[in-house]
């Protein structure tokens, strides 16, 4: 094969006497274009698909972060230490009054009212999260009123239960004395 290569190199000019027609080059050019275009289209589609995947992933991550923050609602304690103290005080008052009411075994009918107030409080917490800075004051006042209303309801129920208990006690004393 070495001699063949040497012969071709030495006689190269003799081999280059024929020039192909322009139609041959045009045909070759068209065939090359056909082969190149699918690769470009394939690459374009791949890059578009990759961009879509990246956008969907970014939107999903952002959605989860926003969804998680949407699920987290602010309470009074998140606003300031004073509100945290106030919230703690009211929660303690409510807990104590519920414990006293439970000792009278009369807490069942009050729980439904308190659940409604709890649902309202949760809505207020969501509103507080959405409230623009500076406009939080009204929502905070409504949250405090909610706590006050719970305490007031519990105090009224306790007064009535205690009054009813004293009346029953007096009736029993009178029955014993007769």
C-alpha positions in Angstrom: 0.0 0.0 0.0 2.9 2.2 0.5 3.7 2.2 -3.2 0.1 3.0 -4.1 0.2 6.1 -1.9 3.5 7.1 -3.4 2.1 6.7 -6.9 -1.0 8.8 -6.1 1.1 11.6 -4.6 3.5 11.6 -7.5 0.7 11.7 -10.1 -1.9 13.8 -8.3 -2.2 16.4 -11.1 -3.1 13.6 -13.5 -5.9 12.5 -11.3 -7.4 16.1 -10.9 -8.2 16.5 -14.6 -11.9 16.0 -14.2 -14.0 18.7 -12.5 -17.5 17.6 -11.2 -20.5 19.4 -12.6 -22.1 22.2 -10.4 -25.2 20.0 -10.1 -23.2 17.4 -8.3 -22.1 20.0 -5.8 -25.6 21.3 -5.4 -26.9 17.8 -4.7 -24.2 17.2 -2.1 -25.0 20.5 -0.6 -28.7 19.6 -0.3 -27.9 16.3 1.3 -25.7 18.0 3.8 -28.4 20.5 4.6 -30.9 17.7 5.2 -28.6 16.0 7.6 -27.7 19.2 9.4 -31.2 20.5 9.9 -32.6 17.6 12.0 -29.7 18.1 14.3 -30.4 21.8 14.7 -34.1 21.2 15.2 -33.3 18.4 17.7 -31.0 20.7 19.6 -33.5 23.5 19.6 -36.2 21.2 20.9 -33.9 19.9 23.5 -32.9 23.4 24.6 -36.6 24.5 24.8 -37.5 21.3 26.8 -34.6 22.0 29.2 -35.7 25.6 29.6 -39.3 24.4 30.3 -38.0 21.9 32.9 -36.0 24.6 34.6 -38.9 27.0 34.7 -41.3 24.4 36.0 -38.8 23.4 38.7 -38.3 27.0 39.7 -42.0 27.7 39.8 -42.5 24.5 41.9 -39.9 25.5 44.4 -41.2 29.1 44.6 -44.8 27.7 44.9 -43.7 25.4 47.8 -42.0 28.2 49.5 -44.9 30.6 49.1 -47.3 27.9 50.0 -45.4 27.1 53.1 -45.3 30.7 54.1 -49.0 31.0 53.3 -49.7 28.1 55.7 -47.7 29.8 58.4 -49.9 32.4 59.9 -48.7 35.1 62.2 -49.8 35.4 65.8 -49.7 38.3 68.1 -46.4 36.9 69.5 -44.8 37.3 66.1 -45.5 41.1 66.1 -43.8 42.3 69.4 -43.0 41.1 72.9 -45.8 43.2 74.3 -48.3 41.4 72.2 -46.7 38.1 73.0 -47.2 38.8 76.7 -50.8 39.8 76.1 -51.5 36.7 74.1 -49.9 34.5 76.8 -52.0 36.3 79.5 -55.3 35.7 77.6 -54.5 32.1 76.8 -53.7 31.4 80.4 -57.0 33.1 81.5 -58.9 31.0 79.0 -57.2 27.8 80.1 -57.9 28.5 83.8 -61.5 29.3 83.2 -62.0 26.2 81.0 -60.5 24.1 83.8 -62.9 25.6 86.4 -65.8 25.1 84.0 -64.8 21.5 83.4 -64.9 20.8 87.2 -68.6 21.8 87.0 -69.0 19.3 84.1 -70.7 22.1 82.1 -68.0 22.8 79.5 -69.7 20.9 76.6 -72.1 23.6 75.4 -69.4 26.3 75.6 -66.9 24.5 73.4 -68.9 25.1 70.3 -68.9 28.8 70.9 -65.2 28.8 71.6 -64.5 26.8 68.5 -66.3 29.5 66.4 -64.1 32.1 68.1 -61.0 29.9 67.4 -61.9 29.7 63.7 -62.3 33.4 63.6 -59.0 33.9 65.3 -57.3 31.6 62.7 -58.8 33.8 60.0 -57.5 36.9 61.7 -54.0 35.3 61.8 -54.2 34.8 58.1 -55.4 38.4 57.6 -52.6 39.6 59.7 -50.1 37.9 57.5 -51.7 39.5 54.4 -52.0 42.9 55.9 -49.7 45.6 54.5 -47.2 47.0 56.9 -48.7 49.8 59.0 -52.2 48.5 58.5 -51.8 45.6 60.9 -53.2 47.6 63.9 -56.9 46.9 63.0 -56.3 43.1 62.7 -54.3 43.1 65.9 -57.2 44.9 67.7 -59.6 42.3 66.4 -57.4 39.5 67.6 -57.3 41.0 71.1 -61.1 41.5 71.1 -61.4 37.9 70.1 -59.4 36.9 73.2 -61.4 39.3 75.4 -64.7 37.8 74.0 -63.6 34.3 74.9 -62.7 35.4 78.4 -66.0 37.3 78.8 -68.0 34.3 77.6 -66.2 32.0 80.0 -66.7 34.4 82.9 -70.4 34.7 82.2 -70.9 31.0 81.9 -68.9 30.5 85.2 -71.0 33.1 87.0 -74.2 31.4 85.8 -73.0 27.9 86.7 -71.8 29.1 90.1 -75.0 30.9 90.7 -77.0 27.8 89.7 -74.8 25.7 92.0 -75.5 28.0 94.9 -79.2 27.9 94.2 -79.2 24.2 94.1 -77.1 24.1 97.3 -79.7 26.4 99.1 -82.6 24.2 97.8 -80.9 21.1 99.2 -80.3 22.9 102.5 -83.9 23.9 102.7 -85.0 20.3 101.9 -82.8 19.0 104.7 -84.3 21.5 107.2 -87.9 20.6 106.4 
